[in-house]
Amino acid sequence: MKNYTILVLIVIMAFTACKKEPHNTISESTSAEPATSEHVTSEPTLDEYRIGEKWTWLEKSVAEGKIRWEGKDILEVVEFKGTLGFWNGNDTVMVSSTLNQEKSSTPFRKWPLKVGKKWKHESDWKNSEGTPMKTSQDVEVVSYGAEAVLAGRFMAYEIVHRGTITNSIGGSSEINETYWYAPALKMNIKHVQDDGYGSYVFELYDYKTGQ
C-alpha cells in the first residue's frame, strides 16, 4: 500500500486488537452545522493542536472477498524538541513539518478547501519492495456535510481522487480513492481506496481532545 496521506503523515502498522467502546469528545453540535457549498476551510495552523490530542483509526484491506490484513493506527500530539510533535506509536515528527506542504504544483491537498474545487495530484514514492512508483490523480471536493464514522458524526469534506499508479518498469493500474476530511478534527476521518484488485478502508474509531 502506498504512503498516501500527508496530513496523517506516517501510517503505523500497529496490528493490535482494540475492543473498547468508541470515545468521542467532540459534542454532537459538531455534526449539527448546516451543510453548505459555501463553506471554506483553510489549512490548520500549529497553534490549533493540543498536547494529548489523539486520533485512532481502524484499517482493513480486502481482496477477492478475503481480509488481507487489518489493524489500528494512532497519531498523538506530544511535546517534542521544544515544540509539538506527532507520535505514531513508534516515531515522532514535528507537527510543523507536516504543514504548508503546498510547495508542489500538484499537491495532495490544495488549500483552502471548498466544494467544487479541483486540482491535479502527482507524487513519486517507493513501494514496500523499494520499486519507484508514481501516482497521478484528478482531485475534486465534491461535497461538505455530516459523515458518520465509528467515532461519531462529523462535518467533513468528501474529496475524490481518480487516476493511475505506474511503476518504473511500465506497469500501470487505476486507483480511485475518497477521503473525508473533518475541519474540527484537523484530520481525515475516513479513506476508502479501490485499485481494481481489492479495497482498503481507513476509518476513525476514536478521538480525544488535548489539554
FIVEX-53544 format. One record per residue (C-alpha): x, y, z; residue number from 1; chain; residue in three letters. Coordinates in Angstrom, 1 decimal, padded with zeros to 4 digits, always signed. Layout:
<r><x>X</x><y>Y</y><z>Z</z><seq>NUM</seq><mol>A</mol><type>ALA</type></r>
...
This chain:
<r><x>+000.0</x><y>+000.0</y><z>+000.0</z><seq>1</seq><mol>A</mol><type>MET</type></r>
<r><x>+001.4</x><y>+003.4</y><z>-000.9</z><seq>2</seq><mol>A</mol><type>LYS</type></r>
<r><x>+002.2</x><y>+006.2</y><z>+001.6</z><seq>3</seq><mol>A</mol><type>ASN</type></r>
<r><x>-001.0</x><y>+008.1</y><z>+000.9</z><seq>4</seq><mol>A</mol><type>TYR</type></r>
<r><x>-001.7</x><y>+011.0</y><z>+003.2</z><seq>5</seq><mol>A</mol><type>THR</type></r>
<r><x>+000.4</x><y>+014.0</y><z>+004.0</z><seq>6</seq><mol>A</mol><type>ILE</type></r>
<r><x>-001.8</x><y>+015.1</y><z>+006.9</z><seq>7</seq><mol>A</mol><type>LEU</type></r>
<r><x>-001.7</x><y>+011.8</y><z>+008.8</z><seq>8</seq><mol>A</mol><type>VAL</type></r>
<r><x>+001.9</x><y>+011.6</y><z>+007.7</z><seq>9</seq><mol>A</mol><type>LEU</type></r>
<r><x>+003.0</x><y>+008.2</y><z>+008.8</z><seq>10</seq><mol>A</mol><type>ILE</type></r>
<r><x>+000.9</x><y>+005.0</y><z>+008.5</z><seq>11</seq><mol>A</mol><type>VAL</type></r>
<r><x>+001.7</x><y>+002.8</y><z>+011.5</z><seq>12</seq><mol>A</mol><type>ILE</type></r>
<r><x>+001.5</x><y>-000.9</y><z>+011.3</z><seq>13</seq><mol>A</mol><type>MET</type></r>
<r><x>+000.5</x><y>-001.5</y><z>+014.9</z><seq>14</seq><mol>A</mol><type>ALA</type></r>
<r><x>-001.7</x><y>-004.6</y><z>+014.4</z><seq>15</seq><mol>A</mol><type>PHE</type></r>
<r><x>-003.1</x><y>-004.9</y><z>+017.9</z><seq>16</seq><mol>A</mol><type>THR</type></r>
<r><x>-006.8</x><y>-005.7</y><z>+018.6</z><seq>17</seq><mol>A</mol><type>ALA</type></r>
<r><x>-008.9</x><y>-002.9</y><z>+020.1</z><seq>18</seq><mol>A</mol><type>CYS</type></r>
<r><x>-012.3</x><y>-003.8</y><z>+021.6</z><seq>19</seq><mol>A</mol><type>LYS</type></r>
<r><x>-013.2</x><y>-000.8</y><z>+023.7</z><seq>20</seq><mol>A</mol><type>LYS</type></r>
<r><x>-016.2</x><y>+001.3</y><z>+023.1</z><seq>21</seq><mol>A</mol><type>GLU</type></r>
<r><x>-015.6</x><y>+004.3</y><z>+020.7</z><seq>22</seq><mol>A</mol><type>PRO</type></r>
<r><x>-014.9</x><y>+007.5</y><z>+022.7</z><seq>23</seq><mol>A</mol><type>HIS</type></r>
<r><x>-015.7</x><y>+010.8</y><z>+021.0</z><seq>24</seq><mol>A</mol><type>ASN</type></r>
<r><x>-015.1</x><y>+014.1</y><z>+023.0</z><seq>25</seq><mol>A</mol><type>THR</type></r>
<r><x>-016.5</x><y>+016.3</y><z>+020.2</z><seq>26</seq><mol>A</mol><type>ILE</type></r>
<r><x>-020.0</x><y>+017.3</y><z>+021.1</z><seq>27</seq><mol>A</mol><type>SER</type></r>
<r><x>-023.0</x><y>+016.4</y><z>+018.9</z><seq>28</seq><mol>A</mol><type>GLU</type></r>
<r><x>-023.2</x><y>+020.1</y><z>+017.9</z><seq>29</seq><mol>A</mol><type>SER</type></r>
<r><x>-020.2</x><y>+019.4</y><z>+015.6</z><seq>30</seq><mol>A</mol><type>THR</type></r>
<r><x>-022.4</x><y>+017.5</y><z>+013.2</z><seq>31</seq><mol>A</mol><type>SER</type></r>
<r><x>-025.3</x><y>+020.0</y><z>+013.5</z><seq>32</seq><mol>A</mol><type>ALA</type></r>
<r><x>-023.6</x><y>+022.6</y><z>+011.4</z><seq>33</seq><mol>A</mol><type>GLU</type></r>
<r><x>-025.6</x><y>+023.1</y><z>+008.3</z><seq>34</seq><mol>A</mol><type>PRO</type></r>
<r><x>-024.1</x><y>+021.7</y><z>+005.1</z><seq>35</seq><mol>A</mol><type>ALA</type></r>
<r><x>-023.3</x><y>+024.4</y><z>+002.5</z><seq>36</seq><mol>A</mol><type>THR</type></r>
<r><x>-021.3</x><y>+024.5</y><z>-000.7</z><seq>37</seq><mol>A</mol><type>SER</type></r>
<r><x>-020.1</x><y>+028.0</y><z>+000.5</z><seq>38</seq><mol>A</mol><type>GLU</type></r>
<r><x>-018.1</x><y>+026.6</y><z>+003.4</z><seq>39</seq><mol>A</mol><type>HIS</type></r>
<r><x>-014.4</x><y>+027.3</y><z>+003.1</z><seq>40</seq><mol>A</mol><type>VAL</type></r>
<r><x>-011.7</x><y>+025.7</y><z>+005.2</z><seq>41</seq><mol>A</mol><type>THR</type></r>
<r><x>-008.0</x><y>+026.8</y><z>+005.4</z><seq>42</seq><mol>A</mol><type>SER</type></r>
<r><x>-005.1</x><y>+024.5</y><z>+006.4</z><seq>43</seq><mol>A</mol><type>GLU</type></r>
<r><x>-004.8</x><y>+024.1</y><z>+010.2</z><seq>44</seq><mol>A</mol><type>PRO</type></r>
<r><x>-002.1</x><y>+026.0</y><z>+012.0</z><seq>45</seq><mol>A</mol><type>THR</type></r>
<r><x>+000.3</x><y>+024.8</y><z>+014.7</z><seq>46</seq><mol>A</mol><type>LEU</type></r>
<r><x>-001.5</x><y>+026.6</y><z>+017.5</z><seq>47</seq><mol>A</mol><type>ASP</type></r>
<r><x>-004.7</x><y>+024.7</y><z>+016.8</z><seq>48</seq><mol>A</mol><type>GLU</type></r>
<r><x>-003.1</x><y>+021.4</y><z>+018.0</z><seq>49</seq><mol>A</mol><type>TYR</type></r>
<r><x>-003.0</x><y>+020.5</y><z>+021.7</z><seq>50</seq><mol>A</mol><type>ARG</type></r>
<r><x>-000.8</x><y>+018.1</y><z>+023.7</z><seq>51</seq><mol>A</mol><type>ILE</type></r>
<r><x>-002.7</x><y>+014.9</y><z>+024.3</z><seq>52</seq><mol>A</mol><type>GLY</type></r>
<r><x>-004.9</x><y>+015.2</y><z>+021.3</z><seq>53</seq><mol>A</mol><type>GLU</type></r>
<r><x>-005.2</x><y>+011.8</y><z>+019.8</z><seq>54</seq><mol>A</mol><type>LYS</type></r>
<r><x>-006.7</x><y>+010.1</y><z>+016.8</z><seq>55</seq><mol>A</mol><type>TRP</type></r>
<r><x>-007.2</x><y>+006.3</y><z>+016.4</z><seq>56</seq><mol>A</mol><type>THR</type></r>
<r><x>-008.1</x><y>+004.7</y><z>+013.1</z><seq>57</seq><mol>A</mol><type>TRP</type></r>
<r><x>-009.1</x><y>+001.1</y><z>+012.2</z><seq>58</seq><mol>A</mol><type>LEU</type></r>
<r><x>-007.9</x><y>-000.1</y><z>+008.8</z><seq>59</seq><mol>A</mol><type>GLU</type></r>
<r><x>-008.8</x><y>-003.1</y><z>+006.7</z><seq>60</seq><mol>A</mol><type>LYS</type></r>
<r><x>-007.6</x><y>-004.4</y><z>+003.3</z><seq>61</seq><mol>A</mol><type>SER</type></r>
<r><x>-009.8</x><y>-006.8</y><z>+001.4</z><seq>62</seq><mol>A</mol><type>VAL</type></r>
<r><x>-009.1</x><y>-008.7</y><z>-001.8</z><seq>63</seq><mol>A</mol><type>ALA</type></r>
<r><x>-011.1</x><y>-011.4</y><z>-003.6</z><seq>64</seq><mol>A</mol><type>GLU</type></r>
<r><x>-013.6</x><y>-011.4</y><z>-000.7</z><seq>65</seq><mol>A</mol><type>GLY</type></r>
<r><x>-010.9</x><y>-012.1</y><z>+001.9</z><seq>66</seq><mol>A</mol><type>LYS</type></r>
<r><x>-009.3</x><y>-009.9</y><z>+004.5</z><seq>67</seq><mol>A</mol><type>ILE</type></r>
<r><x>-005.7</x><y>-009.5</y><z>+003.6</z><seq>68</seq><mol>A</mol><type>ARG</type></r>
<r><x>-004.9</x><y>-007.6</y><z>+006.8</z><seq>69</seq><mol>A</mol><type>TRP</type></r>
<r><x>-006.4</x><y>-005.3</y><z>+009.4</z><seq>70</seq><mol>A</mol><type>GLU</type></r>
<r><x>-005.1</x><y>-003.2</y><z>+012.2</z><seq>71</seq><mol>A</mol><type>GLY</type></r>
<r><x>-005.1</x><y>+000.0</y><z>+014.1</z><seq>72</seq><mol>A</mol><type>LYS</type></r>
<r><x>-003.2</x><y>+003.3</y><z>+013.5</z><seq>73</seq><mol>A</mol><type>ASP</type></r>
<r><x>-002.7</x><y>+006.1</y><z>+016.0</z><seq>74</seq><mol>A</mol><type>ILE</type></r>
<r><x>-001.5</x><y>+009.7</y><z>+016.0</z><seq>75</seq><mol>A</mol><type>LEU</type></r>
<r><x>-001.0</x><y>+011.7</y><z>+019.2</z><seq>76</seq><mol>A</mol><type>GLU</type></r>
<r><x>+000.2</x><y>+015.2</y><z>+019.8</z><seq>77</seq><mol>A</mol><type>VAL</type></r>
<r><x>+003.1</x><y>+015.3</y><z>+022.2</z><seq>78</seq><mol>A</mol><type>VAL</type></r>
<r><x>+005.8</x><y>+017.7</y><z>+023.3</z><seq>79</seq><mol>A</mol><type>GLU</type></r>
<r><x>+008.8</x><y>+017.3</y><z>+021.1</z><seq>80</seq><mol>A</mol><type>PHE</type></r>
<r><x>+012.1</x><y>+019.2</y><z>+020.8</z><seq>81</seq><mol>A</mol><type>LYS</type></r>
<r><x>+010.5</x><y>+022.3</y><z>+022.4</z><seq>82</seq><mol>A</mol><type>GLY</type></r>
<r><x>+007.5</x><y>+022.3</y><z>+020.1</z><seq>83</seq><mol>A</mol><type>THR</type></r>
<r><x>+004.7</x><y>+019.9</y><z>+019.2</z><seq>84</seq><mol>A</mol><type>LEU</type></r>
<r><x>+005.2</x><y>+016.5</y><z>+017.6</z><seq>85</seq><mol>A</mol><type>GLY</type></r>
<r><x>+003.1</x><y>+013.8</y><z>+016.1</z><seq>86</seq><mol>A</mol><type>PHE</type></r>
<r><x>+003.8</x><y>+010.4</y><z>+017.7</z><seq>87</seq><mol>A</mol><type>TRP</type></r>
<r><x>+002.6</x><y>+007.3</y><z>+015.8</z><seq>88</seq><mol>A</mol><type>ASN</type></r>
<r><x>+003.4</x><y>+004.7</y><z>+018.4</z><seq>89</seq><mol>A</mol><type>GLY</type></r>
<r><x>+007.0</x><y>+004.3</y><z>+017.1</z><seq>90</seq><mol>A</mol><type>ASN</type></r>
<r><x>+008.3</x><y>+007.6</y><z>+015.8</z><seq>91</seq><mol>A</mol><type>ASP</type></r>
<r><x>+007.8</x><y>+011.3</y><z>+016.4</z><seq>92</seq><mol>A</mol><type>THR</type></r>
<r><x>+007.9</x><y>+014.1</y><z>+013.8</z><seq>93</seq><mol>A</mol><type>VAL</type></r>
<r><x>+007.3</x><y>+017.8</y><z>+014.3</z><seq>94</seq><mol>A</mol><type>MET</type></r>
<r><x>+003.8</x><y>+018.9</y><z>+013.6</z><seq>95</seq><mol>A</mol><type>VAL</type></r>
<r><x>+005.2</x><y>+022.0</y><z>+011.8</z><seq>96</seq><mol>A</mol><type>SER</type></r>
<r><x>+007.0</x><y>+019.8</y><z>+009.3</z><seq>97</seq><mol>A</mol><type>SER</type></r>
<r><x>+003.6</x><y>+018.4</y><z>+008.1</z><seq>98</seq><mol>A</mol><type>THR</type></r>
<r><x>+002.1</x><y>+021.8</y><z>+007.5</z><seq>99</seq><mol>A</mol><type>LEU</type></r>
<r><x>+002.5</x><y>+024.1</y><z>+004.5</z><seq>100</seq><mol>A</mol><type>ASN</type></r>
<r><x>+003.0</x><y>+021.2</y><z>+002.1</z><seq>101</seq><mol>A</mol><type>GLN</type></r>
<r><x>+001.7</x><y>+023.2</y><z>-000.9</z><seq>102</seq><mol>A</mol><type>GLU</type></r>
<r><x>+005.1</x><y>+023.9</y><z>-002.3</z><seq>103</seq><mol>A</mol><type>LYS</type></r>
<r><x>+004.3</x><y>+021.4</y><z>-005.1</z><seq>104</seq><mol>A</mol><type>SER</type></r>
<r><x>+002.3</x><y>+022.5</y><z>-008.1</z><seq>105</seq><mol>A</mol><type>SER</type></r>
<r><x>+000.5</x><y>+019.1</y><z>-007.8</z><seq>106</seq><mol>A</mol><type>THR</type></r>
<r><x>-000.1</x><y>+018.7</y><z>-004.0</z><seq>107</seq><mol>A</mol><type>PRO</type></r>
<r><x>-002.0</x><y>+016.0</y><z>-002.2</z><seq>108</seq><mol>A</mol><type>PHE</type></r>
<r><x>-004.3</x><y>+018.7</y><z>-000.7</z><seq>109</seq><mol>A</mol><type>ARG</type></r>
<r><x>-004.8</x><y>+022.2</y><z>-002.1</z><seq>110</seq><mol>A</mol><type>LYS</type></r>
<r><x>-005.9</x><y>+024.7</y><z>+000.5</z><seq>111</seq><mol>A</mol><type>TRP</type></r>
<r><x>-008.3</x><y>+026.3</y><z>+001.2</z><seq>112</seq><mol>A</mol><type>PRO</type></r>
<r><x>-011.0</x><y>+023.6</y><z>+000.7</z><seq>113</seq><mol>A</mol><type>LEU</type></r>
<r><x>-014.3</x><y>+024.4</y><z>-000.9</z><seq>114</seq><mol>A</mol><type>LYS</type></r>
<r><x>-016.9</x><y>+022.3</y><z>-002.6</z><seq>115</seq><mol>A</mol><type>VAL</type></r>
<r><x>-016.3</x><y>+022.3</y><z>-006.4</z><seq>116</seq><mol>A</mol><type>GLY</type></r>
<r><x>-012.5</x><y>+022.9</y><z>-006.1</z><seq>117</seq><mol>A</mol><type>LYS</type></r>
<r><x>-010.4</x><y>+020.8</y><z>-008.4</z><seq>118</seq><mol>A</mol><type>LYS</type></r>
<r><x>-006.7</x><y>+020.2</y><z>-008.8</z><seq>119</seq><mol>A</mol><type>TRP</type></r>
<r><x>-004.1</x><y>+017.7</y><z>-010.0</z><seq>120</seq><mol>A</mol><type>LYS</type></r>
<r><x>-002.2</x><y>+015.5</y><z>-007.5</z><seq>121</seq><mol>A</mol><type>HIS</type></r>
<r><x>+001.1</x><y>+013.8</y><z>-008.5</z><seq>122</seq><mol>A</mol><type>GLU</type></r>
<r><x>+003.7</x><y>+012.2</y><z>-006.3</z><seq>123</seq><mol>A</mol><type>SER</type></r>
<r><x>+006.7</x><y>+009.9</y><z>-006.6</z><seq>124</seq><mol>A</mol><type>ASP</type></r>
<r><x>+007.2</x><y>+007.2</y><z>-004.0</z><seq>125</seq><mol>A</mol><type>TRP</type></r>
<r><x>+008.5</x><y>+003.7</y><z>-003.4</z><seq>126</seq><mol>A</mol><type>LYS</type></r>
<r><x>+006.5</x><y>+000.6</y><z>-002.6</z><seq>127</seq><mol>A</mol><type>ASN</type></r>
<r><x>+007.4</x><y>-001.9</y><z>+000.2</z><seq>128</seq><mol>A</mol><type>SER</type></r>
<r><x>+009.9</x><y>-003.6</y><z>-002.2</z><seq>129</seq><mol>A</mol><type>GLU</type></r>
<r><x>+011.6</x><y>-000.3</y><z>-003.0</z><seq>130</seq><mol>A</mol><type>GLY</type></r>
<r><x>+010.3</x><y>-000.1</y><z>-006.6</z><seq>131</seq><mol>A</mol><type>THR</type></r>
<r><x>+009.9</x><y>+003.6</y><z>-007.7</z><seq>132</seq><mol>A</mol><type>PRO</type></r>
<r><x>+006.2</x><y>+004.4</y><z>-008.2</z><seq>133</seq><mol>A</mol><type>MET</type></r>
<r><x>+004.2</x><y>+007.4</y><z>-009.4</z><seq>134</seq><mol>A</mol><type>LYS</type></r>
<r><x>+000.7</x><y>+008.5</y><z>-008.5</z><seq>135</seq><mol>A</mol><type>THR</type></r>
<r><x>-001.2</x><y>+010.8</y><z>-010.9</z><seq>136</seq><mol>A</mol><type>SER</type></r>
<r><x>-004.8</x><y>+011.8</y><z>-009.9</z><seq>137</seq><mol>A</mol><type>GLN</type></r>
<r><x>-007.5</x><y>+014.3</y><z>-010.7</z><seq>138</seq><mol>A</mol><type>ASP</type></r>
<r><x>-008.9</x><y>+015.6</y><z>-007.4</z><seq>139</seq><mol>A</mol><type>VAL</type></r>
<r><x>-012.3</x><y>+017.2</y><z>-006.7</z><seq>140</seq><mol>A</mol><type>GLU</type></r>
<r><x>-014.0</x><y>+018.4</y><z>-003.5</z><seq>141</seq><mol>A</mol><type>VAL</type></r>
<r><x>-017.5</x><y>+017.0</y><z>-004.2</z><seq>142</seq><mol>A</mol><type>VAL</type></r>
<r><x>-019.4</x><y>+017.8</y><z>-001.0</z><seq>143</seq><mol>A</mol><type>SER</type></r>
<r><x>-019.5</x><y>+019.0</y><z>+002.6</z><seq>144</seq><mol>A</mol><type>TYR</type></r>
<r><x>-021.8</x><y>+017.6</y><z>+005.2</z><seq>145</seq><mol>A</mol><type>GLY</type></r>
<r><x>-022.2</x><y>+015.3</y><z>+008.2</z><seq>146</seq><mol>A</mol><type>ALA</type></r>
<r><x>-020.3</x><y>+012.0</y><z>+007.8</z><seq>147</seq><mol>A</mol><type>GLU</type></r>
<r><x>-020.8</x><y>+009.0</y><z>+010.2</z><seq>148</seq><mol>A</mol><type>ALA</type></r>
<r><x>-017.8</x><y>+007.0</y><z>+011.2</z><seq>149</seq><mol>A</mol><type>VAL</type></r>
<r><x>-017.1</x><y>+004.7</y><z>+014.1</z><seq>150</seq><mol>A</mol><type>LEU</type></r>
<r><x>-016.1</x><y>+007.6</y><z>+016.3</z><seq>151</seq><mol>A</mol><type>ALA</type></r>
<r><x>-019.3</x><y>+009.5</y><z>+015.7</z><seq>152</seq><mol>A</mol><type>GLY</type></r>
<r><x>-020.7</x><y>+012.1</y><z>+013.2</z><seq>153</seq><mol>A</mol><type>ARG</type></r>
<r><x>-018.6</x><y>+015.0</y><z>+012.0</z><seq>154</seq><mol>A</mol><type>PHE</type></r>
<r><x>-018.9</x><y>+017.7</y><z>+009.4</z><seq>155</seq><mol>A</mol><type>MET</type></r>
<r><x>-016.5</x><y>+016.7</y><z>+006.6</z><seq>156</seq><mol>A</mol><type>ALA</type></r>
<r><x>-015.4</x><y>+017.4</y><z>+003.1</z><seq>157</seq><mol>A</mol><type>TYR</type></r>
<r><x>-015.7</x><y>+014.5</y><z>+000.7</z><seq>158</seq><mol>A</mol><type>GLU</type></r>
<r><x>-012.6</x><y>+014.6</y><z>-001.6</z><seq>159</seq><mol>A</mol><type>ILE</type></r>
<r><x>-012.4</x><y>+012.2</y><z>-004.6</z><seq>160</seq><mol>A</mol><type>VAL</type></r>
<r><x>-009.1</x><y>+011.2</y><z>-006.2</z><seq>161</seq><mol>A</mol><type>HIS</type></r>
<r><x>-009.2</x><y>+009.4</y><z>-009.6</z><seq>162</seq><mol>A</mol><type>ARG</type></r>
<r><x>-006.2</x><y>+008.4</y><z>-011.6</z><seq>163</seq><mol>A</mol><type>GLY</type></r>
<r><x>-003.4</x><y>+005.9</y><z>-012.0</z><seq>164</seq><mol>A</mol><type>THR</type></r>
<r><x>-000.4</x><y>+004.4</y><z>-010.3</z><seq>165</seq><mol>A</mol><type>ILE</type></r>
<r><x>+002.6</x><y>+003.5</y><z>-012.6</z><seq>166</seq><mol>A</mol><type>THR</type></r>
<r><x>+005.9</x><y>+001.8</y><z>-011.7</z><seq>167</seq><mol>A</mol><type>ASN</type></r>
<r><x>+009.3</x><y>+002.3</y><z>-013.1</z><seq>168</seq><mol>A</mol><type>SER</type></r>
<r><x>+009.1</x><y>-000.7</y><z>-015.5</z><seq>169</seq><mol>A</mol><type>ILE</type></r>
<r><x>+005.9</x><y>+000.5</y><z>-017.2</z><seq>170</seq><mol>A</mol><type>GLY</type></r>
<r><x>+003.2</x><y>-001.3</y><z>-015.2</z><seq>171</seq><mol>A</mol><type>GLY</type></r>
<r><x>+000.1</x><y>+000.8</y><z>-014.6</z><seq>172</seq><mol>A</mol><type>SER</type></r>
<r><x>-003.2</x><y>+000.4</y><z>-012.7</z><seq>173</seq><mol>A</mol><type>SER</type></r>
<r><x>-006.2</x><y>+002.6</y><z>-012.0</z><seq>174</seq><mol>A</mol><type>GLU</type></r>
<r><x>-006.7</x><y>+003.8</y><z>-008.4</z><seq>175</seq><mol>A</mol><type>ILE</type></r>
<r><x>-009.8</x><y>+005.6</y><z>-007.1</z><seq>176</seq><mol>A</mol><type>ASN</type></r>
<r><x>-009.9</x><y>+007.0</y><z>-003.6</z><seq>177</seq><mol>A</mol><type>GLU</type></r>
<r><x>-012.2</x><y>+009.1</y><z>-001.5</z><seq>178</seq><mol>A</mol><type>THR</type></r>
<r><x>-011.1</x><y>+011.0</y><z>+001.7</z><seq>179</seq><mol>A</mol><type>TYR</type></r>
<r><x>-013.4</x><y>+012.6</y><z>+004.2</z><seq>180</seq><mol>A</mol><type>TRP</type></r>
<r><x>-011.6</x><y>+015.5</y><z>+006.0</z><seq>181</seq><mol>A</mol><type>TYR</type></r>
<r><x>-013.2</x><y>+016.9</y><z>+009.1</z><seq>182</seq><mol>A</mol><type>ALA</type></r>
<r><x>-012.1</x><y>+020.5</y><z>+009.9</z><seq>183</seq><mol>A</mol><type>PRO</type></r>
<r><x>-013.0</x><y>+020.2</y><z>+013.6</z><seq>184</seq><mol>A</mol><type>ALA</type></r>
<r><x>-010.6</x><y>+017.3</y><z>+014.0</z><seq>185</seq><mol>A</mol><type>LEU</type></r>
<r><x>-008.0</x><y>+018.6</y><z>+011.5</z><seq>186</seq><mol>A</mol><type>LYS</type></r>
<r><x>-007.7</x><y>+015.1</y><z>+010.0</z><seq>187</seq><mol>A</mol><type>MET</type></r>
<r><x>-009.1</x><y>+012.6</y><z>+007.6</z><seq>188</seq><mol>A</mol><type>ASN</type></r>
<r><x>-011.8</x><y>+010.7</y><z>+009.4</z><seq>189</seq><mol>A</mol><type>ILE</type></r>
<r><x>-012.2</x><y>+008.1</y><z>+006.6</z><seq>190</seq><mol>A</mol><type>LYS</type></r>
<r><x>-010.3</x><y>+006.9</y><z>+003.5</z><seq>191</seq><mol>A</mol><type>HIS</type></r>
<r><x>-011.6</x><y>+004.4</y><z>+001.0</z><seq>192</seq><mol>A</mol><type>VAL</type></r>
<r><x>-009.4</x><y>+003.0</y><z>-001.8</z><seq>193</seq><mol>A</mol><type>GLN</type></r>
<r><x>-010.2</x><y>+000.8</y><z>-004.8</z><seq>194</seq><mol>A</mol><type>ASP</type></r>
<r><x>-007.4</x><y>-000.3</y><z>-007.0</z><seq>195</seq><mol>A</mol><type>ASP</type></r>
<r><x>-009.3</x><y>-002.8</y><z>-009.1</z><seq>196</seq><mol>A</mol><type>GLY</type></r>
<r><x>-007.9</x><y>-005.7</y><z>-007.3</z><seq>197</seq><mol>A</mol><type>TYR</type></r>
<r><x>-009.0</x><y>-005.0</y><z>-003.7</z><seq>198</seq><mol>A</mol><type>GLY</type></r>
<r><x>-010.3</x><y>-002.4</y><z>-001.4</z><seq>199</seq><mol>A</mol><type>SER</type></r>
<r><x>-008.8</x><y>-000.5</y><z>+001.6</z><seq>200</seq><mol>A</mol><type>TYR</type></r>
<r><x>-010.8</x><y>+001.3</y><z>+004.3</z><seq>201</seq><mol>A</mol><type>VAL</type></r>
<r><x>-009.2</x><y>+003.6</y><z>+006.9</z><seq>202</seq><mol>A</mol><type>PHE</type></r>
<r><x>-011.8</x><y>+004.9</y><z>+009.4</z><seq>203</seq><mol>A</mol><type>GLU</type></r>
<r><x>-011.6</x><y>+007.0</y><z>+012.6</z><seq>204</seq><mol>A</mol><type>LEU</type></r>
<r><x>-012.5</x><y>+004.8</y><z>+015.6</z><seq>205</seq><mol>A</mol><type>TYR</type></r>
<r><x>-011.7</x><y>+007.2</y><z>+018.5</z><seq>206</seq><mol>A</mol><type>ASP</type></r>
<r><x>-010.8</x><y>+010.8</y><z>+019.0</z><seq>207</seq><mol>A</mol><type>TYR</type></r>
<r><x>-009.7</x><y>+012.6</y><z>+022.2</z><seq>208</seq><mol>A</mol><type>LYS</type></r>
<r><x>-009.1</x><y>+016.3</y><z>+022.6</z><seq>209</seq><mol>A</mol><type>THR</type></r>
<r><x>-005.9</x><y>+017.5</y><z>+024.2</z><seq>210</seq><mol>A</mol><type>GLY</type></r>
<r><x>-005.1</x><y>+019.9</y><z>+027.0</z><seq>211</seq><mol>A</mol><type>GLN</type></r>
